[in-house]
Amino acid sequence: MAEDPGGSVLVLTNRLDPTADLVVDHLNRRGVPVFRCDTAEFPTELTLSATLASGWAGSLDDGVRRLDLAAVRSVYFRRPEEFRMPDGVSEAGRRFAAAQSRAGFLGVVGAIPSLWINHPARDLEANRKPLQLAVARRLGLRPPRTLVTNDGAAAREFADDVAGPVITKSLGAAVHTVVVDPAEFDDSIALCAHLFQEWVAKRHEVRLTVVGDRFFAVEIHAGSEAAKVDWRADYSSLTYKPTAVPEGVHRRVSAFMAHFGLVFGAFDFIVTPAGDWRFLEVNPNGQWSWIEHTTGVPISRAIADLLEKGDTV
Protein backbone atom coordinates (compact mmCIF):
# COMPACT_ATOMS: atom_id res chain seq x y z
CA MET A 1 0.00 0.00 0.00
CA ALA A 2 1.30 3.47 -0.87
CA GLU A 3 2.26 5.75 1.99
CA ASP A 4 -0.43 8.25 2.99
CA PRO A 5 0.79 11.62 1.64
CA GLY A 6 -1.17 13.56 4.28
CA GLY A 7 -2.77 16.90 3.63
CA SER A 8 -6.24 17.80 2.45
CA VAL A 9 -8.10 17.09 -0.76
CA LEU A 10 -9.29 20.36 -2.28
CA VAL A 11 -12.68 19.95 -3.96
CA LEU A 12 -13.65 22.85 -6.22
CA THR A 13 -17.33 22.67 -7.12
CA ASN A 14 -20.68 24.31 -6.55
CA ARG A 15 -22.55 23.78 -3.30
CA LEU A 16 -25.28 21.65 -4.86
CA ASP A 17 -23.26 18.99 -6.66
CA PRO A 18 -24.56 15.51 -5.77
CA THR A 19 -21.94 13.92 -8.03
CA ALA A 20 -19.10 15.43 -6.00
CA ASP A 21 -20.98 14.43 -2.83
CA LEU A 22 -20.45 10.76 -3.74
CA VAL A 23 -16.68 11.23 -3.84
CA VAL A 24 -16.54 13.38 -0.73
CA ASP A 25 -18.55 10.75 1.15
CA HIS A 26 -15.92 8.12 0.35
CA LEU A 27 -13.15 10.44 1.52
CA ASN A 28 -14.98 11.34 4.71
CA ARG A 29 -15.53 7.67 5.60
CA ARG A 30 -11.81 7.07 5.10
CA GLY A 31 -10.87 9.97 7.37
CA VAL A 32 -9.26 11.93 4.53
CA PRO A 33 -9.51 15.68 5.22
CA VAL A 34 -11.48 17.58 2.58
CA PHE A 35 -11.66 21.32 1.97
CA ARG A 36 -14.61 21.97 -0.32
CA CYS A 37 -15.30 25.40 -1.76
CA ASP A 38 -16.62 27.12 -4.86
CA THR A 39 -14.96 29.83 -6.90
CA ALA A 40 -18.32 31.66 -6.65
CA GLU A 41 -17.51 32.19 -2.96
CA PHE A 42 -14.47 34.31 -3.89
CA PRO A 43 -13.97 37.10 -2.97
CA THR A 44 -17.10 37.64 -0.87
CA GLU A 45 -16.91 34.52 1.35
CA LEU A 46 -13.50 33.06 0.67
CA THR A 47 -10.13 34.67 1.39
CA LEU A 48 -6.94 33.83 -0.46
CA SER A 49 -3.50 34.85 0.77
CA ALA A 50 -0.40 33.49 -0.95
CA THR A 51 3.27 34.48 -1.02
CA LEU A 52 5.73 33.34 -3.65
CA ALA A 53 8.59 31.39 -2.12
CA SER A 54 9.84 28.16 -3.70
CA GLY A 55 6.20 27.92 -4.77
CA TRP A 56 3.01 29.63 -3.63
CA ALA A 57 2.70 29.38 0.17
CA GLY A 58 -0.42 30.57 1.94
CA SER A 59 -4.00 29.67 2.60
CA LEU A 60 -7.64 29.61 1.62
CA ASP A 61 -9.98 30.59 4.44
CA ASP A 62 -13.78 30.47 4.42
CA GLY A 63 -14.17 31.92 7.93
CA VAL A 64 -14.65 28.48 9.47
CA ARG A 65 -11.85 26.40 8.02
CA ARG A 66 -8.40 27.13 6.69
CA LEU A 67 -6.56 25.25 3.94
CA ASP A 68 -2.77 25.28 3.82
CA LEU A 69 -1.95 25.54 0.10
CA ALA A 70 1.40 23.82 0.64
CA ALA A 71 -0.30 20.77 2.15
CA VAL A 72 -2.82 19.88 -0.58
CA ARG A 73 -2.51 16.24 -1.56
CA SER A 74 -4.84 16.47 -4.59
CA VAL A 75 -7.47 18.65 -6.27
CA TYR A 76 -10.85 17.61 -7.66
CA PHE A 77 -11.90 20.31 -10.14
CA ARG A 78 -15.54 19.37 -10.63
CA ARG A 79 -18.11 22.03 -11.46
CA PRO A 80 -17.19 25.36 -9.81
CA GLU A 81 -19.31 28.39 -10.69
CA GLU A 82 -18.30 31.84 -11.89
CA PHE A 83 -16.77 34.29 -9.44
CA ARG A 84 -19.44 36.29 -7.62
CA MET A 85 -18.75 39.98 -7.06
CA PRO A 86 -20.08 42.10 -4.17
CA ASP A 87 -23.33 43.99 -4.60
CA GLY A 88 -23.16 47.66 -5.48
CA VAL A 89 -20.19 47.36 -7.86
CA SER A 90 -20.63 48.91 -11.31
CA GLU A 91 -20.79 46.65 -14.36
CA ALA A 92 -17.34 47.78 -15.49
CA GLY A 93 -16.04 47.22 -11.98
CA ARG A 94 -17.60 43.77 -11.84
CA ARG A 95 -15.96 42.75 -15.11
CA PHE A 96 -12.58 44.01 -13.91
CA ALA A 97 -12.89 42.38 -10.49
CA ALA A 98 -14.05 39.08 -11.99
CA ALA A 99 -11.10 39.05 -14.38
CA GLN A 100 -8.70 39.84 -11.54
CA SER A 101 -10.26 37.18 -9.35
CA ARG A 102 -10.11 34.57 -12.09
CA ALA A 103 -6.48 35.31 -12.87
CA GLY A 104 -5.40 35.53 -9.25
CA PHE A 105 -7.40 32.72 -7.67
CA LEU A 106 -7.03 30.18 -10.47
CA GLY A 107 -3.46 31.30 -11.07
CA VAL A 108 -2.41 30.53 -7.51
CA VAL A 109 -4.59 27.48 -6.95
CA GLY A 110 -3.75 26.18 -10.42
CA ALA A 111 -0.08 26.21 -9.47
CA ILE A 112 -0.61 23.64 -6.71
CA PRO A 113 1.83 20.86 -7.75
CA SER A 114 -0.45 17.98 -6.79
CA LEU A 115 -2.62 15.45 -8.59
CA TRP A 116 -5.53 17.18 -10.36
CA ILE A 117 -8.73 15.57 -11.65
CA ASN A 118 -8.42 17.35 -14.07
CA HIS A 119 -6.36 20.51 -14.17
CA PRO A 120 -8.59 23.19 -15.78
CA ALA A 121 -5.95 23.95 -18.40
CA ARG A 122 -6.01 20.30 -19.49
CA ASP A 123 -9.82 20.31 -19.49
CA LEU A 124 -9.91 23.42 -21.65
CA GLU A 125 -7.60 22.00 -24.29
CA ALA A 126 -9.24 18.57 -24.42
CA ASN A 127 -12.72 20.12 -24.66
CA ARG A 128 -12.01 21.50 -28.15
CA LYS A 129 -13.87 19.05 -30.34
CA PRO A 130 -11.92 19.62 -33.56
CA LEU A 131 -8.68 19.01 -31.66
CA GLN A 132 -9.90 15.88 -29.87
CA LEU A 133 -11.23 14.50 -33.17
CA ALA A 134 -7.87 15.09 -34.85
CA VAL A 135 -5.99 13.38 -32.01
CA ALA A 136 -8.47 10.49 -31.98
CA ARG A 137 -8.06 10.00 -35.73
CA ARG A 138 -4.27 10.08 -35.50
CA LEU A 139 -4.35 7.46 -32.74
CA GLY A 140 -6.60 5.15 -34.73
CA LEU A 141 -9.85 5.64 -32.79
CA ARG A 142 -11.70 6.16 -36.10
CA PRO A 143 -14.07 9.07 -35.55
CA PRO A 144 -16.71 9.64 -38.27
CA ARG A 145 -15.87 11.73 -41.32
CA THR A 146 -16.28 15.32 -40.15
CA LEU A 147 -16.57 18.81 -41.59
CA VAL A 148 -16.35 22.08 -39.68
CA THR A 149 -17.48 25.01 -41.79
CA ASN A 150 -19.53 28.17 -42.13
CA ASP A 151 -19.74 27.67 -45.92
CA GLY A 152 -23.05 26.29 -47.18
CA ALA A 153 -21.50 25.12 -50.45
CA ALA A 154 -18.86 23.15 -48.54
CA ALA A 155 -21.59 21.59 -46.38
CA ARG A 156 -23.56 20.51 -49.43
CA GLU A 157 -20.43 19.08 -51.08
CA PHE A 158 -19.64 17.14 -47.89
CA ALA A 159 -23.16 15.70 -47.81
CA ASP A 160 -22.84 14.66 -51.46
CA ASP A 161 -19.54 12.90 -50.70
CA VAL A 162 -21.04 11.08 -47.71
CA ALA A 163 -23.93 9.91 -49.89
CA GLY A 164 -25.94 8.99 -46.82
CA PRO A 165 -27.39 10.49 -43.65
CA VAL A 166 -25.55 13.47 -42.15
CA ILE A 167 -25.79 14.73 -38.58
CA THR A 168 -24.85 17.99 -36.94
CA LYS A 169 -23.85 18.53 -33.35
CA SER A 170 -22.80 21.45 -31.23
CA LEU A 171 -19.17 22.47 -31.00
CA GLY A 172 -19.69 23.85 -27.52
CA ALA A 173 -23.15 24.17 -26.03
CA ALA A 174 -25.09 21.15 -24.76
CA VAL A 175 -27.41 20.72 -27.76
CA HIS A 176 -28.68 17.34 -28.95
CA THR A 177 -27.37 15.77 -32.14
CA VAL A 178 -29.82 15.94 -35.05
CA VAL A 179 -30.00 14.37 -38.50
CA VAL A 180 -30.04 17.12 -41.12
CA ASP A 181 -31.42 17.37 -44.63
CA PRO A 182 -28.81 18.93 -46.95
CA ALA A 183 -31.66 20.24 -49.14
CA GLU A 184 -32.49 22.61 -46.29
CA PHE A 185 -28.98 24.07 -45.96
CA ASP A 186 -29.27 27.85 -46.30
CA ASP A 187 -27.39 31.08 -45.63
CA SER A 188 -27.71 30.64 -41.87
CA ILE A 189 -24.72 28.28 -42.06
CA ALA A 190 -22.58 31.36 -42.65
CA LEU A 191 -23.46 32.80 -39.23
CA CYS A 192 -21.11 30.55 -37.22
CA ALA A 193 -19.01 27.39 -37.37
CA HIS A 194 -21.00 24.18 -37.80
CA LEU A 195 -19.87 20.59 -37.28
CA PHE A 196 -21.26 18.00 -39.70
CA GLN A 197 -20.55 14.27 -39.59
CA GLU A 198 -21.47 11.18 -41.50
CA TRP A 199 -24.07 9.01 -39.80
CA VAL A 200 -22.44 5.79 -38.56
CA ALA A 201 -24.75 2.79 -38.21
CA LYS A 202 -24.74 1.53 -34.64
CA ARG A 203 -25.54 -1.63 -32.72
CA HIS A 204 -25.40 0.45 -29.55
CA GLU A 205 -23.26 3.13 -27.95
CA VAL A 206 -20.74 2.93 -25.11
CA ARG A 207 -19.97 5.41 -22.36
CA LEU A 208 -16.41 4.72 -21.30
CA THR A 209 -15.43 6.47 -18.08
CA VAL A 210 -11.67 6.51 -17.47
CA VAL A 211 -10.28 7.22 -14.00
CA GLY A 212 -6.49 7.03 -13.96
CA ASP A 213 -5.73 3.57 -15.33
CA ARG A 214 -9.19 2.16 -14.54
CA PHE A 215 -11.71 1.79 -17.38
CA PHE A 216 -15.47 1.57 -16.75
CA ALA A 217 -17.32 0.77 -19.99
CA VAL A 218 -21.10 0.56 -20.17
CA GLU A 219 -23.22 -0.24 -23.22
CA ILE A 220 -26.10 2.19 -23.80
CA HIS A 221 -29.04 0.69 -25.70
CA ALA A 222 -31.60 3.14 -27.06
CA GLY A 223 -35.29 2.29 -26.77
CA SER A 224 -36.76 5.11 -28.85
CA GLU A 225 -36.12 6.76 -32.20
CA ALA A 226 -34.99 9.97 -30.52
CA ALA A 227 -32.50 8.10 -28.33
CA LYS A 228 -31.11 6.24 -31.35
CA VAL A 229 -29.96 9.60 -32.73
CA ASP A 230 -28.81 11.03 -29.37
CA TRP A 231 -29.35 8.99 -26.22
CA ARG A 232 -29.43 12.18 -24.11
CA ALA A 233 -32.78 13.00 -25.74
CA ASP A 234 -34.66 10.18 -23.95
CA TYR A 235 -32.99 8.82 -20.82
CA SER A 236 -36.18 6.96 -19.83
CA SER A 237 -35.86 4.65 -22.86
CA LEU A 238 -32.27 3.59 -22.18
CA THR A 239 -30.95 0.29 -20.89
CA TYR A 240 -27.38 -0.32 -19.77
CA LYS A 241 -24.92 -3.18 -19.58
CA PRO A 242 -21.29 -3.14 -18.35
CA THR A 243 -18.95 -4.36 -21.05
CA ALA A 244 -15.29 -5.05 -21.77
CA VAL A 245 -13.05 -2.67 -23.71
CA PRO A 246 -11.19 -4.18 -26.68
CA GLU A 247 -7.44 -4.21 -26.13
CA GLY A 248 -6.75 -1.93 -29.09
CA VAL A 249 -9.29 0.64 -27.94
CA HIS A 250 -7.88 0.47 -24.40
CA ARG A 251 -4.37 1.14 -25.66
CA ARG A 252 -5.43 4.03 -27.89
CA VAL A 253 -7.60 5.66 -25.22
CA SER A 254 -4.67 5.47 -22.80
CA ALA A 255 -2.53 7.27 -25.39
CA PHE A 256 -5.30 9.86 -25.87
CA MET A 257 -5.41 10.52 -22.11
CA ALA A 258 -1.63 10.86 -21.99
CA HIS A 259 -1.64 13.25 -24.97
CA PHE A 260 -3.93 15.69 -23.16
CA GLY A 261 -2.60 15.04 -19.65
CA LEU A 262 -6.01 13.87 -18.42
CA VAL A 263 -6.67 11.81 -15.31
CA PHE A 264 -10.43 11.56 -15.94
CA GLY A 265 -12.39 11.34 -19.17
CA ALA A 266 -15.95 10.42 -20.19
CA PHE A 267 -15.71 8.97 -23.71
CA ASP A 268 -18.59 8.24 -26.07
CA PHE A 269 -18.24 5.52 -28.70
CA ILE A 270 -20.50 3.99 -31.34
CA VAL A 271 -20.27 0.22 -31.68
CA THR A 272 -21.16 -0.71 -35.25
CA PRO A 273 -23.16 -3.80 -36.28
CA ALA A 274 -19.79 -5.39 -37.09
CA GLY A 275 -18.57 -4.71 -33.55
CA ASP A 276 -16.13 -1.89 -34.38
CA TRP A 277 -15.70 0.90 -31.82
CA ARG A 278 -15.85 4.41 -33.37
CA PHE A 279 -14.88 7.44 -31.30
CA LEU A 280 -17.45 10.24 -31.04
CA GLU A 281 -16.10 12.58 -28.36
CA VAL A 282 -14.71 12.92 -24.87
CA ASN A 283 -15.91 15.18 -22.09
CA PRO A 284 -12.94 15.64 -19.73
CA ASN A 285 -15.33 16.68 -16.95
CA GLY A 286 -18.36 14.64 -17.96
CA GLN A 287 -21.20 13.45 -15.77
CA TRP A 288 -20.96 9.89 -14.48
CA SER A 289 -23.12 9.48 -11.37
CA TRP A 290 -26.18 8.23 -13.28
CA ILE A 291 -24.06 5.45 -14.77
CA GLU A 292 -22.87 4.45 -11.29
CA HIS A 293 -26.39 4.55 -9.84
CA THR A 294 -27.80 2.49 -12.71
CA THR A 295 -25.10 -0.15 -13.12
CA GLY A 296 -23.13 -0.15 -9.88
CA VAL A 297 -19.76 0.46 -11.55
CA PRO A 298 -17.60 2.01 -8.77
CA ILE A 299 -16.57 5.28 -10.43
CA SER A 300 -16.87 7.41 -7.28
CA ARG A 301 -14.67 4.98 -5.36
CA ALA A 302 -12.05 5.05 -8.13
CA ILE A 303 -11.95 8.86 -8.08
CA ALA A 304 -11.69 8.87 -4.28
CA ASP A 305 -8.85 6.33 -4.50
CA LEU A 306 -6.83 8.66 -6.72
CA LEU A 307 -7.57 11.74 -4.64
CA GLU A 308 -6.60 9.91 -1.46
CA LYS A 309 -3.28 8.78 -2.94
CA GLY A 310 -2.50 12.21 -4.36
CA ASP A 311 1.08 12.57 -5.53
CA THR A 312 1.85 8.94 -4.77
CA VAL A 313 -0.01 7.95 -7.98
C-alpha positions as CSV (number, residue, x, y, z in Angstrom):
1,M,0.0,0.0,0.0
2,A,1.3,3.5,-0.9
3,E,2.3,5.8,2.0
4,D,-0.4,8.2,3.0
5,P,0.8,11.6,1.6
6,G,-1.2,13.6,4.3
7,G,-2.8,16.9,3.6
8,S,-6.2,17.8,2.4
9,V,-8.1,17.1,-0.8
10,L,-9.3,20.4,-2.3
11,V,-12.7,19.9,-4.0
12,L,-13.7,22.9,-6.2
13,T,-17.3,22.7,-7.1
14,N,-20.7,24.3,-6.6
15,R,-22.5,23.8,-3.3
16,L,-25.3,21.6,-4.9
17,D,-23.3,19.0,-6.7
18,P,-24.6,15.5,-5.8
19,T,-21.9,13.9,-8.0
20,A,-19.1,15.4,-6.0
21,D,-21.0,14.4,-2.8
22,L,-20.5,10.8,-3.7
23,V,-16.7,11.2,-3.8
24,V,-16.5,13.4,-0.7
25,D,-18.6,10.8,1.1
26,H,-15.9,8.1,0.3
27,L,-13.1,10.4,1.5
28,N,-15.0,11.3,4.7
29,R,-15.5,7.7,5.6
30,R,-11.8,7.1,5.1
31,G,-10.9,10.0,7.4
32,V,-9.3,11.9,4.5
33,P,-9.5,15.7,5.2
34,V,-11.5,17.6,2.6
35,F,-11.7,21.3,2.0
36,R,-14.6,22.0,-0.3
37,C,-15.3,25.4,-1.8
38,D,-16.6,27.1,-4.9
39,T,-15.0,29.8,-6.9
40,A,-18.3,31.7,-6.7
41,E,-17.5,32.2,-3.0
42,F,-14.5,34.3,-3.9
43,P,-14.0,37.1,-3.0
44,T,-17.1,37.6,-0.9
45,E,-16.9,34.5,1.4
46,L,-13.5,33.1,0.7
47,T,-10.1,34.7,1.4
48,L,-6.9,33.8,-0.5
49,S,-3.5,34.9,0.8
50,A,-0.4,33.5,-1.0
51,T,3.3,34.5,-1.0
52,L,5.7,33.3,-3.7
53,A,8.6,31.4,-2.1
54,S,9.8,28.2,-3.7
55,G,6.2,27.9,-4.8
56,W,3.0,29.6,-3.6
57,A,2.7,29.4,0.2
58,G,-0.4,30.6,1.9
59,S,-4.0,29.7,2.6
60,L,-7.6,29.6,1.6
61,D,-10.0,30.6,4.4
62,D,-13.8,30.5,4.4
63,G,-14.2,31.9,7.9
64,V,-14.6,28.5,9.5
65,R,-11.9,26.4,8.0
66,R,-8.4,27.1,6.7
67,L,-6.6,25.3,3.9
68,D,-2.8,25.3,3.8
69,L,-1.9,25.5,0.1
70,A,1.4,23.8,0.6
71,A,-0.3,20.8,2.1
72,V,-2.8,19.9,-0.6
73,R,-2.5,16.2,-1.6
74,S,-4.8,16.5,-4.6
75,V,-7.5,18.7,-6.3
76,Y,-10.9,17.6,-7.7
77,F,-11.9,20.3,-10.1
78,R,-15.5,19.4,-10.6
79,R,-18.1,22.0,-11.5
80,P,-17.2,25.4,-9.8
81,E,-19.3,28.4,-10.7
82,E,-18.3,31.8,-11.9
83,F,-16.8,34.3,-9.4
84,R,-19.4,36.3,-7.6
85,M,-18.8,40.0,-7.1
86,P,-20.1,42.1,-4.2
87,D,-23.3,44.0,-4.6
88,G,-23.2,47.7,-5.5
89,V,-20.2,47.4,-7.9
90,S,-20.6,48.9,-11.3
91,E,-20.8,46.7,-14.4
92,A,-17.3,47.8,-15.5
93,G,-16.0,47.2,-12.0
94,R,-17.6,43.8,-11.8
95,R,-16.0,42.7,-15.1
96,F,-12.6,44.0,-13.9
97,A,-12.9,42.4,-10.5
98,A,-14.1,39.1,-12.0
99,A,-11.1,39.0,-14.4
100,Q,-8.7,39.8,-11.5
101,S,-10.3,37.2,-9.4
102,R,-10.1,34.6,-12.1
103,A,-6.5,35.3,-12.9
104,G,-5.4,35.5,-9.2
105,F,-7.4,32.7,-7.7
106,L,-7.0,30.2,-10.5
107,G,-3.5,31.3,-11.1
108,V,-2.4,30.5,-7.5
109,V,-4.6,27.5,-7.0
110,G,-3.7,26.2,-10.4
111,A,-0.1,26.2,-9.5
112,I,-0.6,23.6,-6.7
113,P,1.8,20.9,-7.7
114,S,-0.5,18.0,-6.8
115,L,-2.6,15.5,-8.6
116,W,-5.5,17.2,-10.4
117,I,-8.7,15.6,-11.7
118,N,-8.4,17.3,-14.1
119,H,-6.4,20.5,-14.2
120,P,-8.6,23.2,-15.8
121,A,-6.0,24.0,-18.4
122,R,-6.0,20.3,-19.5
123,D,-9.8,20.3,-19.5
124,L,-9.9,23.4,-21.6
125,E,-7.6,22.0,-24.3
126,A,-9.2,18.6,-24.4
127,N,-12.7,20.1,-24.7
128,R,-12.0,21.5,-28.1
129,K,-13.9,19.0,-30.3
130,P,-11.9,19.6,-33.6
131,L,-8.7,19.0,-31.7
132,Q,-9.9,15.9,-29.9
133,L,-11.2,14.5,-33.2
134,A,-7.9,15.1,-34.9
135,V,-6.0,13.4,-32.0
136,A,-8.5,10.5,-32.0
137,R,-8.1,10.0,-35.7
138,R,-4.3,10.1,-35.5
139,L,-4.3,7.5,-32.7
140,G,-6.6,5.1,-34.7
141,L,-9.8,5.6,-32.8
142,R,-11.7,6.2,-36.1
143,P,-14.1,9.1,-35.6
144,P,-16.7,9.6,-38.3
145,R,-15.9,11.7,-41.3
146,T,-16.3,15.3,-40.1
147,L,-16.6,18.8,-41.6
148,V,-16.3,22.1,-39.7
149,T,-17.5,25.0,-41.8
150,N,-19.5,28.2,-42.1
151,D,-19.7,27.7,-45.9
152,G,-23.1,26.3,-47.2
153,A,-21.5,25.1,-50.5
154,A,-18.9,23.1,-48.5
155,A,-21.6,21.6,-46.4
156,R,-23.6,20.5,-49.4
157,E,-20.4,19.1,-51.1
158,F,-19.6,17.1,-47.9
159,A,-23.2,15.7,-47.8
160,D,-22.8,14.7,-51.5
161,D,-19.5,12.9,-50.7
162,V,-21.0,11.1,-47.7
163,A,-23.9,9.9,-49.9
164,G,-25.9,9.0,-46.8
165,P,-27.4,10.5,-43.7
166,V,-25.6,13.5,-42.2
167,I,-25.8,14.7,-38.6
168,T,-24.9,18.0,-36.9
169,K,-23.9,18.5,-33.3
170,S,-22.8,21.5,-31.2
171,L,-19.2,22.5,-31.0
172,G,-19.7,23.9,-27.5
173,A,-23.2,24.2,-26.0
174,A,-25.1,21.1,-24.8
175,V,-27.4,20.7,-27.8
176,H,-28.7,17.3,-28.9
177,T,-27.4,15.8,-32.1
178,V,-29.8,15.9,-35.1
179,V,-30.0,14.4,-38.5
180,V,-30.0,17.1,-41.1
181,D,-31.4,17.4,-44.6
182,P,-28.8,18.9,-47.0
183,A,-31.7,20.2,-49.1
184,E,-32.5,22.6,-46.3
185,F,-29.0,24.1,-46.0
186,D,-29.3,27.8,-46.3
187,D,-27.4,31.1,-45.6
188,S,-27.7,30.6,-41.9
189,I,-24.7,28.3,-42.1
190,A,-22.6,31.4,-42.7
191,L,-23.5,32.8,-39.2
192,C,-21.1,30.6,-37.2
193,A,-19.0,27.4,-37.4
194,H,-21.0,24.2,-37.8
195,L,-19.9,20.6,-37.3
196,F,-21.3,18.0,-39.7
197,Q,-20.6,14.3,-39.6
198,E,-21.5,11.2,-41.5
199,W,-24.1,9.0,-39.8
200,V,-22.4,5.8,-38.6
201,A,-24.8,2.8,-38.2
202,K,-24.7,1.5,-34.6
203,R,-25.5,-1.6,-32.7
204,H,-25.4,0.4,-29.6
205,E,-23.3,3.1,-27.9
206,V,-20.7,2.9,-25.1
207,R,-20.0,5.4,-22.4
208,L,-16.4,4.7,-21.3
209,T,-15.4,6.5,-18.1
210,V,-11.7,6.5,-17.5
211,V,-10.3,7.2,-14.0
212,G,-6.5,7.0,-14.0
213,D,-5.7,3.6,-15.3
214,R,-9.2,2.2,-14.5
215,F,-11.7,1.8,-17.4
216,F,-15.5,1.6,-16.8
217,A,-17.3,0.8,-20.0
218,V,-21.1,0.6,-20.2
219,E,-23.2,-0.2,-23.2
220,I,-26.1,2.2,-23.8
221,H,-29.0,0.7,-25.7
222,A,-31.6,3.1,-27.1
223,G,-35.3,2.3,-26.8
224,S,-36.8,5.1,-28.8
225,E,-36.1,6.8,-32.2
226,A,-35.0,10.0,-30.5
227,A,-32.5,8.1,-28.3
228,K,-31.1,6.2,-31.3
229,V,-30.0,9.6,-32.7
230,D,-28.8,11.0,-29.4
231,W,-29.4,9.0,-26.2
232,R,-29.4,12.2,-24.1
233,A,-32.8,13.0,-25.7
234,D,-34.7,10.2,-24.0
235,Y,-33.0,8.8,-20.8
236,S,-36.2,7.0,-19.8
237,S,-35.9,4.6,-22.9
238,L,-32.3,3.6,-22.2
239,T,-31.0,0.3,-20.9
240,Y,-27.4,-0.3,-19.8
241,K,-24.9,-3.2,-19.6
242,P,-21.3,-3.1,-18.4
243,T,-18.9,-4.4,-21.1
244,A,-15.3,-5.1,-21.8
245,V,-13.0,-2.7,-23.7
246,P,-11.2,-4.2,-26.7
247,E,-7.4,-4.2,-26.1
248,G,-6.7,-1.9,-29.1
249,V,-9.3,0.6,-27.9
250,H,-7.9,0.5,-24.4
251,R,-4.4,1.1,-25.7
252,R,-5.4,4.0,-27.9
253,V,-7.6,5.7,-25.2
254,S,-4.7,5.5,-22.8
255,A,-2.5,7.3,-25.4
256,F,-5.3,9.9,-25.9
257,M,-5.4,10.5,-22.1
258,A,-1.6,10.9,-22.0
259,H,-1.6,13.2,-25.0
260,F,-3.9,15.7,-23.2
261,G,-2.6,15.0,-19.7
262,L,-6.0,13.9,-18.4
263,V,-6.7,11.8,-15.3
264,F,-10.4,11.6,-15.9
265,G,-12.4,11.3,-19.2
266,A,-16.0,10.4,-20.2
267,F,-15.7,9.0,-23.7
268,D,-18.6,8.2,-26.1
269,F,-18.2,5.5,-28.7
270,I,-20.5,4.0,-31.3
271,V,-20.3,0.2,-31.7
272,T,-21.2,-0.7,-35.2
273,P,-23.2,-3.8,-36.3
274,A,-19.8,-5.4,-37.1
275,G,-18.6,-4.7,-33.5
276,D,-16.1,-1.9,-34.4
277,W,-15.7,0.9,-31.8
278,R,-15.8,4.4,-33.4
279,F,-14.9,7.4,-31.3
280,L,-17.4,10.2,-31.0
281,E,-16.1,12.6,-28.4
282,V,-14.7,12.9,-24.9
283,N,-15.9,15.2,-22.1
284,P,-12.9,15.6,-19.7
285,N,-15.3,16.7,-16.9
286,G,-18.4,14.6,-18.0
287,Q,-21.2,13.4,-15.8
288,W,-21.0,9.9,-14.5
289,S,-23.1,9.5,-11.4
290,W,-26.2,8.2,-13.3
291,I,-24.1,5.4,-14.8
292,E,-22.9,4.4,-11.3
293,H,-26.4,4.6,-9.8
294,T,-27.8,2.5,-12.7
295,T,-25.1,-0.1,-13.1
296,G,-23.1,-0.1,-9.9
297,V,-19.8,0.5,-11.6
298,P,-17.6,2.0,-8.8
299,I,-16.6,5.3,-10.4
300,S,-16.9,7.4,-7.3
301,R,-14.7,5.0,-5.4
302,A,-12.0,5.0,-8.1
303,I,-12.0,8.9,-8.1
304,A,-11.7,8.9,-4.3
305,D,-8.9,6.3,-4.5
306,L,-6.8,8.7,-6.7
307,L,-7.6,11.7,-4.6
308,E,-6.6,9.9,-1.5
309,K,-3.3,8.8,-2.9
310,G,-2.5,12.2,-4.4
311,D,1.1,12.6,-5.5
312,T,1.8,8.9,-4.8
313,V,0.0,8.0,-8.0
